[in-house]
Amino acid sequence: MAKNLVNLTLLFVKEDINQILTEQPDHIQKDFMKRDLFPDLIAYVLSRIPNNYNVFEEERMPPIHSYLLSESAERQLAREQMIRRGIYVVLEKSFHKTISTAHLKKEKEPLSV
């Protein structure tokens, strides 16, 4: 039987991001979608919290919810706090990139006489 290595933390983070973003103001949700910042937020969070991996046989992977029950409340809270912080950090970085890009394009425009 084939085995799969699964990053359980990644699964938790994706699920939590969807939940937490629905709690955010509409303008933040829209900016996140418009700028396609989900991968940036996932990377931000995963690089700052401990990750949990497990190996499953291909046909026997249990539902993610069974692992949530065995996770400590402290770990869940830390992950959720990191996601909330990450939403604003990732959005801010995205805005700065947009401003920098616009500024660079403006500088490269030839002067009209």
C-alpha positions as CSV (number, residue, x, y, z in Angstrom):
1,M,0.0,0.0,0.0
2,A,1.1,3.5,-0.8
3,K,1.7,6.0,2.0
4,N,1.2,9.7,2.1
5,L,3.1,12.3,4.2
6,V,0.6,14.9,5.3
7,N,1.3,18.3,6.9
8,L,-1.6,18.4,9.3
9,T,-0.8,22.0,10.3
10,L,-1.3,23.1,6.7
11,L,-4.7,21.6,6.7
12,F,-5.6,23.3,10.0
13,V,-4.2,26.6,8.8
14,K,-6.2,26.6,5.6
15,E,-9.4,25.8,7.4
16,D,-8.7,28.4,10.1
17,I,-7.9,31.1,7.5
18,N,-11.2,30.6,5.8
19,Q,-13.0,30.9,9.1
20,I,-11.1,33.9,10.4
21,L,-11.4,35.8,7.1
22,T,-15.2,35.6,7.3
23,E,-15.0,37.4,10.6
24,Q,-13.0,40.3,9.1
25,P,-14.5,43.5,7.7
26,D,-15.7,43.3,4.0
27,H,-12.9,45.6,2.7
28,I,-10.3,43.3,4.1
29,Q,-11.9,40.2,2.6
30,K,-12.2,41.9,-0.8
31,D,-8.6,43.1,-0.7
32,F,-7.4,39.6,0.2
33,M,-9.4,38.0,-2.7
34,K,-8.5,40.7,-5.2
35,R,-4.8,40.5,-4.5
36,D,-4.8,36.6,-4.2
37,L,-3.0,36.7,-0.8
38,F,-4.0,33.3,0.5
39,P,-0.6,31.6,-0.4
40,D,1.2,34.5,1.2
41,L,-0.7,34.2,4.4
42,I,-0.3,30.4,4.5
43,A,3.5,30.8,4.1
44,Y,3.6,33.5,6.7
45,V,1.8,31.4,9.3
46,L,3.5,28.1,8.6
47,S,6.9,29.6,8.9
48,R,6.1,30.9,12.3
49,I,4.4,28.0,14.1
50,P,5.4,24.4,14.8
51,N,4.2,22.0,12.0
52,N,2.8,18.6,12.7
53,Y,3.2,15.8,10.1
54,N,1.8,12.3,9.9
55,V,2.0,9.4,7.5
56,F,-1.2,7.7,6.4
57,E,-1.9,4.8,4.2
58,E,-3.6,6.1,1.0
59,E,-7.0,4.6,1.6
60,R,-7.1,5.2,5.4
61,M,-6.6,8.9,5.9
62,P,-8.9,10.0,8.7
63,P,-10.8,13.3,8.7
64,I,-8.9,16.3,9.8
65,H,-11.5,17.0,12.6
66,S,-10.3,13.9,14.5
67,Y,-6.9,15.5,14.8
68,L,-8.3,18.8,16.0
69,L,-9.7,17.1,19.1
70,S,-6.2,15.9,20.1
71,E,-4.6,19.3,19.6
72,S,-4.0,21.5,22.6
73,A,-6.1,24.6,23.0
74,E,-2.8,26.6,23.4
75,R,-1.6,25.5,20.0
76,Q,-5.0,26.3,18.4
77,L,-5.0,29.7,20.0
78,A,-1.4,30.4,18.9
79,R,-2.2,29.4,15.3
80,E,-5.3,31.6,15.2
81,Q,-3.5,34.6,16.7
82,M,-0.7,34.2,14.1
83,I,-3.3,34.1,11.3
84,R,-5.0,37.2,12.6
85,R,-1.6,39.0,12.8
86,G,-0.6,37.6,9.4
87,I,-3.7,39.0,7.7
88,Y,-2.6,42.5,8.4
89,V,1.1,41.9,7.8
90,V,0.5,40.3,4.4
91,L,-2.0,43.0,3.4
92,E,0.4,45.8,4.4
93,K,3.3,44.2,2.5
94,S,1.0,43.9,-0.6
95,F,0.1,47.6,-0.4
96,H,3.7,48.6,-0.1
97,K,4.6,46.5,-3.1
98,T,1.8,48.1,-5.1
99,I,3.0,51.6,-4.1
100,S,6.6,50.8,-4.9
101,T,5.7,49.3,-8.2
102,A,3.7,52.3,-9.2
103,H,6.5,54.6,-8.1
104,L,9.1,52.7,-10.1
105,K,6.9,52.8,-13.2
106,K,6.4,56.6,-12.8
107,E,10.2,57.1,-12.5
108,K,10.8,55.1,-15.7
109,E,8.4,57.1,-17.8
110,P,10.2,59.4,-20.2
111,L,9.8,63.1,-19.6
112,S,7.6,64.9,-22.1
113,V,8.7,68.1,-23.6
